[in-house]
């Protein structure tokens, strides 16, 4: 006796940004693919809610939103986004299981994850806030998740957040496999930021033209900003907190009770004199005044035949974390990075020679791919 496949109802928060648009496109392709599978292997997907900062589409009776007109319909909508309690109630009344996909970086939205999970709604996100903020939120999320410590896993939602560390790079799933199979992770180290990777890969590789002065760090920051590799205000990259958040997530998954991304040493590359700049452009205009500080570090590394890299490292044996500039041999996995690639190495009891995960770790399409892969994981768990 065959049974109709169970539909999974999808809500997207942040449907029109770089990651959001890419995810909607991938979700549409995945939805079409499910319709072509045998019933026993299919999970039909129904998009029933989509929102951006001030607008939302909400389908009464959970009727599906059309992918072909989603962006236009959302732009012309006069409906404001639902509050977390309203969205949880709406999805709880769906005729099947539901999932919230949060493509924002909002702390407020992240704080609602336990509510969704407790109502049987799964959560998928590249938002680092819930997993790197203060420990009570971390505990609340995993204490409410079916793949965590939920009191009643059968009725709780699942939480997946692979893209919070390396976009589509298999960092979290690799780490989870190591731990779940009984390996002991001793050290995690790597270049976690595609922006910082690009900056120092190009800065260390650049050579002056005949008759020109040495290439300057500020010029590399300007180039990265113009190419779209940095945040609109590059200080949001140079302060090191993005790397600190990712390192916090990794360390917590390894069992360390890291209080917050500011509870361990993080080297900021923002000169103290520029911390109070009123705008990103003011900061950029004054950054050349301080090129000599990083230039001195570059020359020091070159004298040792090494390169500078901005890394995060967690010594799980000693329980110590730190983020900052370090010198590496150019032939090492970290020292040999090119472009905007990320690399994370795991030294474990089994992997005396570290296991290395490397590749492009940033960009809307790649981050959306990580989100879509997590959605497939939820589909498999609920099938």
N, C-alpha and C positions, 0 to 999 in steps of 0.2 A: 504494500500500500504506500503510495507516494504522498508526501505532504508538500504543500506550497512553501517555498523558501521564505524565511523570516526577513522582513524588510528592516534595515537599520536607518533610523531617522537622524539626519545630520543638521546641526546648527553651526554656522560659521560666524565668529566674532572677528571682525577685521577682514572683510571680504574683498577690499579694493586696493590695498597697499601692494607693494612689490611681491611679498610672499603670498598675500591673499589672492591676488589675481592668478598667480602661477598655480596655487593650490586648486582654485576653482576649475581651471583648465584641466588639471590632472584628475580631479574628482569626476569631471564629466567623462573623461576617457575611461576611468575605472568603472563608472556606472554603466557605460555602454558595454564594457567587457563582461560585467556580471550578467547582463541580459543574454549573452551568448553562451554562457556556461550551462551544463546540465543542472537541473534543479537541485540535485544533491550537493553540488559544489558551489552554488550561487548564493550571494547575499545581496539582494536588490538594495540600492541606495536611494534615499529620498531626501532631497534638500528642502527643509521646511522653514528655515530661518537663516537670514543673512543680515549682517549689520556693518556699518561703518561708524565713524565718530558721532554723527548726529542723526543718522537715518537708519531705518530697518525695514526689512520685508518679513512679514509674519503671515504664514498661510493658515487660514481658518480650517479646522478639521484636518490639519496636517497634510493638506494637498501639496504636491511638489511644486517648487519654484522652477521655472524654465531657465535652463542655463543660457539659452540663446539671447534672452532679454534681461538677464540678471542685472548687469551693470546699469543699463538704462532705467530699469524699473527701480533700482535702488537710488539712483541719482534723483529721480522725480518723486520718490516716496515722501510723504508728510508724516510718517509714523516714526516716533523716536525709538531708540533702542530699548528693549525691555530691561528692567532691573533684574539682578541675579535671581531674586526670589520668584519674579514673574516668569523668567525663562525656565527655571527649574520646574515650576508648576506646569507650564505649557508642554515641556518635553516629557514630564512624568505622565501626562495624559495621552501621549502618542500610543497608537495601537501596537507598538513593539518597542524594542530597546532603542536608546538614543545616545548620541555622542555630541559633545561640544568641542569644536576646534577653535582654539584661541590663537589667532595670528598676531596679537598685539604684544606690547611690552608693558602692559598696564598692571600696576601693583593691585589696584582695586579689583580688577577682574580675577587676578590670581588668587586673591583672598576668598573668592567664591568657590574655588575648586572643591573643598570638602563638602559644601552644600550639594553640588551636583553629584558627587560620588555617593554620598549618603542616600540620594534619591535614585540610585541605580543608573545614573547617566555617566558615561565614560568621558574622560577628558584627554585630549591630545593637544600638544602645544610646543612651540619653540620659545615660549616666554620663560625666561630664566628666573623671574621674580619669585615664584612660589618655591623654587628649589634652592635658591641662594639667599633668600631673606632670612630673618631671624628664625631660629629652630622651631618655635611653636607652630608656624605655618607648615613647615616641612612635616612635622609630626602629625598635624591635622590632615594633611593630604594623604600621607601613606597610612595613617590610622583609619582612613575612611575608604581606602581602595581595596578592590577585590584581589589585586595582585600585591597588596601590602598586608596590613594587619586589621582589616575590617572585621568587626565582630560577627557579621553575617555575610561572608563573601558571595553567597549565592544571589543576594539582592543588591550588592554594591556595584558601582561602576569601576572600570579599569582606568589606570592612568599611564600614559606613555609620553616621554619627553626627549626622545633621542636627539632632536635638533637643538636642544639647549646647550650642547657642548661643541658639536662639530658639524652643524647643518646635516648633510646626509652621510657623513662619515660614520662608520659603525663603531663608535667609541663606547657608548653606554651599553649596547648589547654585548659587545666584546667583554667589557668589564664584568657585566652580570654573568656571562657564561663562565668566566674565570672563577668568580666567587662561588657560583652555584655548583660547580663541579669540584669544589674543595680546594682550589688553589689559594695560595696566600699572596696577596699583592703587597710588595714591599716598597715600591717606589713608582710614582707616576710623574712623568716629566714631558714637557713639550711646548711647542709654539701653538697656542690655542686661538690666536687672533689672526685672521686673514689680513686685516689691515696692518698690524704690526709686522707680520711676515713680509708683506710687500714693501713696507718702509725700509726695513733693515736689509732685506735681500737686494734691493736696488741701491741703497746707500752704500753698502759694503762692496758691491760689484762695480760701482761707478768710478771712473777714472777721469782726471782732468784732461781737457783738450790742450794741445800744445799752446803755451802762452796764457792759459787760463788758470785761475786759482783752483784749489781743491773743491770738489762738489760739496755743497752744504746741506745739512740735515733739513733746514727750513725749506729748501727748494724741493726736497723729496716729499716733505709733508704737503707742500702746495701741489705738487704733481699728483699725489695720491688723492687729494681733495678734488682736484679738477677731473680725475678719472672716476670719481664716485666711490672710491675705496674707503673713505672716512665718513664719519657722521658729519652733518652740516657744520657743527662746531667740533673741530678735531680734538679739542680738549677731552671730549667724551671718550675718545680712543686712547689718548696719550696719558690719561690719569691712571690707566691700568686696571680699572674696576671691572671692565668686561672680562678680562682674563681672570681676575680674582673670583668673579662669580662662577665662571666655568670650573675653576679649580676647586671651589667650595663644593660644587655639585659632585664632582668626581670623588673628592675626599669623603663626603658624606656617604656616598654609595659604597665606599670601602669600609665604612663603619666608624669614621671619626666624627665626633660631635662638634663640628666646626660651628661656632656661634654665629658668624656673619662674614662677609667678604672683607670687612675692615678689622677683623680680629687677628690678623697676621700681617707680616711686613709686605707692603706693596710699594714698589718704586714708581713714583709718578715722574713722567718725563716733561711735566709742565714746570717751567722755571717759577720759583716762588713769587718773583716779581710780576708774573703774568697771570697768577691765579685769580686776580680781581678784575681782569679785563671785562669790559661790559658786553662785548660781542665776540663772536668767532673771528670776524674780520679784523677787529682791533688786535686780537691775539696773533693772527697770522702776520699782520703788518709789523709787529714787534718781535716776533720769534727770531728773525735773523740776528738780533742783538746778542743772542745766547748760543749761536752756532758753535762757538769755541768750546763750550762745555762737552758736547757730544763728540765734537771733532777730536778732542783730546783722548777720549775713550776709544775712538776708532783707531787713532795712531798707535795707542798702546796695544790694542788687539793685533794690528798689522805687524807690529814689531815682534810679536810672539807667533806670527804666521797663523793667526786665528781670525775668526769673524765674530761680530756681535749679533746676538739674537735676544729677543725679548721673550722670556719663558716663564711658565708657571711650573713649580715642582712641589710634590708632596712626598715627604718621607713618612710612610705609614708606620714604620717601626718606631721612630722617635716621636711621631705625632706632630711633625713640623711642616708648615707650609710657607712658601715665599714666592713672590712675583717680582721680576726685574730683569735687568740686562745681565747677560752672562757671555763668556767667551767660549767658542767651540772650534774644534778642528774642522776645516772645510770638508773633510772626507766623512764626517759623522752624519747620521740621518738629520740631525737638527742643523748642523753647520752647512749641509749641502742643499738646503731648501732653495727652491726657485719660485719666482712669481709670488702669488698670494696663497700658496699652499700652506696647510697646517700639518703638523706631525705630533703625535702623542705616543710615547713609549711606556710600556708596562714591564717593570722588572718584578718577577714573581718567584716563588719557590720553584716552580717548574720551568719558567722562562728565565734562566740565569743570563742568557743573552736576550735582552729585552725584545718583547713582541712589539712591533711598530705598526701603527695605523697612520697612513699618510695620504694626502690628496687635497683637492680643492675643498675648503671648508666654509665657504661664504657665498652669498648670492641668493637672489629670490628663487630661482628655479631649483637650485640645489637644496635650499632649506625646505621648500615646498615638497620636494621629493622625500625628505626625511619625515615630514608630516604625513604624506600619503602612505609611506611604508608603515608608519605607526598605525594608521587607520586600518591597513590590511591586517596588522597584528590583532587589533580589536575585533575585526570581522571574524578572524579565525577563532578567537577565544569565545565568541558569542554564537558561533555556528552550531 
